């Protein structure tokens, strides 16, 4: 997917490009989990403080997965985008999710890196 020139002469992603790319990556990650026996519990759970991309479960285990989809390594490996600040936000959101939904199970935090249609999941990444 290529960049395009905007009306102000700058180049950047097409409007909606990142949302479409993210949705594709999330679907690929969800399929990865389904093939391994996980149940998709929720997607794009939002509060005013942020969003959880993907929530999956197996008996006694609840997995919060941050999905990072990239078309290139121009800005580094997708894993690098989930820094300490983002990890802390995801942890806070996960606690809010549990409180709001009553979800149960041991919490695990994964990162799914999606590049060129390939999914690599880092289980218990933080």
N, C-alpha and C positions, 0 to 999 in steps of 0.2 A: 504494500500500500504506500503510495507516494504522497509527498507533501504537495501543496498547491499554493499559489500566490494569493494573498488576500487583497482586498480593495485598497489597503494602505501600503501595498508593495512588499510587506513582510511575508515570509513563507512560514508555514506551520501546518498542523493537521487540519484536515477538512472539518467543518462543523459536524459534530456527532461522531466523528471517527473514533475517538477514544472510547466513547460509550459503546459503540458497536463492537470494537475490538475487545473491550472488557467483557461484554456479554458473551462473546464467542469463547473467550478464555474460561469464563465461569462455567459454561456448559461443558466444555472439554474436561475441566476439573471435576465437575459433578459426575460425569460419565466414568471417570477414573475411579472415583469412590464407589459408585454403584457396582462396577465390575468386581470390586473387592468386598462386596457384601454390606456396604454401608447404606443407610437410609438417608435420603435428603430430608432434613428437618425444616430448613428455612434458607432463603436466599435474600440478599440485599436488605437485611434487617436494619432499620434506620432509627436513629434518635436525633435530636438536635446536636448531639455531640459527635456524631459520626455514623459509620455503617459497617456492619459485618457482612463480608461477601458471601460466605458459604458456611452453613452449619449442618453437619452430618453426624450420624450416630450409629453405634452398635450397642448391644447390651452392655450396660454399666459404663459406657464411654460416650462423651460428647466432644466432638471435634469442631473447633473454630478454625476455619481455613481462610487465610488471606490469599487472594489470587492476584498474581502479577502477570500480565500479558504484554509481551513486547514483540515488535517486528524486527528489531535489531538490537545490538549491544551498544548502540551509540551512547547511551546513558548508563552503561554498565550492566552487570548481570541483574535480572529481576530480583533476586534475593537481596541484593544490596539496598533496594528501595524500602525494605522493611527494617528501618533503623530502630534504635532504642526508644525514641519518642513515639513512633508508630506502634511499636510493641506494647508500650504502656497504655496507649489509647485503646488498642484492641483488648487488652486485659480488662480495662474498666468497662468497655462495652459488653464484654462477655459476662461480667458480673451483673450488669444491668439486664442483659438478656435472660439470665437465669432467674433473677428476681421477678422480671415481668412475666415470664412464661411458666415458671415452676419446673423448667427442664432439670433433669437429674443425670448424674453420671460423673465420672472422673473427667475433668477438663483437660484437653490437649490442644495445643496451638500448632497448626501446620502452616506451611507456606507452599502454595502451588505456583510453580514457574512455568508459564506457557510461552513457548517460542516456536514459531513456524509450525503450529499444530501439534507439537510434541509437549507432553505434560511430564514434569518432574516434580514430585511432591517430597518436601522435606518434612518428615513427620517429627513431632515434638521439637520444632525448630527454635522455640523459645518458651 
